[in-house]
Amino acid sequence: MSEPARDTVHAPRSARTREERRVLASTLAGTTVEWYDFFIYAQAASLVFAPLFFAPASAESSGLAQLVSLATIGISFLFRPLGAIVAGRFGDRLGRKRMLVLTLLMMGLATTLIGLLPTYASIGVTAPVLLVLLRIVQGFSAGGEWGGAALMAVEHAPTGKRGLFGAYPQIGVPIGLVLATGMLWLTTTLTTEQQFLSWGWRVPFLFSVVLIAGGYVIRRIVEESPVFQEMLARRAHSSAPLRDLLREHTRNVVLTALIFVANNAAGYLLIAYFIGYGTKLGLSRPSVLAATVAGAVGWLVFTLWAGGLSDRIGRVRTFQIGYAALFVWMIPMFLLMQTADLLLFVLAVVVLSFGLGLSYGPMSAMYAEMFPTQVRYSGVSIGYALGAILGGAFAPTIAQALVQSTGTAVAVGVYIMVLSVVSFVAVSLVREPRGVDLRT
């Protein structure tokens, strides 16, 4: 049974429209800032952390140091489920808004402190230990961020526009990637190699302070989700939402995790792996960063389009098209990249963004529609976090290891193809949820 055209049926239309704009701005700004912080680490790990924080390994083998540096990206993912559990529990009890403000501040603090860390040359083994600890804080924060932002957008949306509204927190990912890559491009362009290794890499991390301040102000002015407010008014929230989630909704948690696996793995190739891979092919660092920005812009456009498309043809069908596109493009993509031609490299990542967008844009709406209100924050956050562990956590590390062991990046394409099949099957097992009543 479908719900009324609006969840907040008594609010004047003009007031609802103003609040909708605030919500979309809040979820977009917040996720952009959060993912900027998360991605700037991933890209720095691909470019400079190996010699700066893992000097002994770098002296022994540059390849080994690069593997260790990329592995620190994945460590944070192991703590995302913990962040999802904590944020989900309190988000289902206290509201989406409070947890979003808290996760934003936690992420910003960790990112800023990374920008101030002494390197191995200054304090020895304490440097990589502190780096990993701050990366864990980033992972904990990211685990609680996405679910709250997705629900704020979807639960404020008219029934027929949930996919479009839910795409706004999703496009925070490619926008954050554009900002992170753009800042690295700017600093690498304006500094020499020695200056970049000495202090230039710190600038994008410290810039996070400015973004956090803006995101915090925007999030503070947004009202709590109307669906959550109605649930509180009915006193329908659970006394133990996590226990209820695991007892009654295990299947959907598993499906949400598996649905996300391939998208997250392929996304982290663009986010972190392609930058180092492109430079090893002989392309200049600014050129590869510019190609990454082009891919991120394509990801943004296709993600927003896919959200609206899922309102018309369904969430499941949109996902299926996206994963089929990823599967088909993997081998041709790496063959184009191996030519070491910049234009073909750009073409490869831009076409990749089509599959990424269609398998990411409908996610907020679909996941929200798969869980009842009282466990929704916990359900979408934990499923998303588990999918990230299985997908993107160690995708750059696995890609690096596959190339070193096989001598060809085509093996990485086969790896993503296998994950695409897994995610395609998982999403095909979901009964189309479009239009369900979110107030139940």
Secondary structure, DSSP 8 states (H G I E B T S, - for coil): ----S-SSTTS-HHHHHHHHHHHHHHHHHHHHHHHHHHHHHHHHHHHTHHHHH-HHHHHH-HHHHHHHHHHHHHHHHTTHHHHHHHHHHHHHHH-HHHHHHHHHHHHHHHHHHHHH---HHHHTTHHHHHHHHHHHHHHHHHHHHHHHHHHHHHHTS-GGGHHHHHHHHHHHHHHHHHHHHHHHHHHHHHS-HHHIIIIITHHHHHTHHHHHHHHHHHHHTS---HHHHHHHHHT---S-HHHHHHHH-HHHHHHHHHHHHHHHHHHHIIIIIHHHHHHHTT--HHHHHHHHHHHHHHHHHHHHHHHHHHHHH-HHHHHHHHHHHHHHHHHHHHHHHTTT-HHHHHHHHHHHHHHHHHTTTTHHHHHHHTS-HHHHHHHHHHHHHHHHHHTTTTHHHHHHHHHHHHS-THHHHHHHHHHHHHHHHHHHTS---TT--TT-
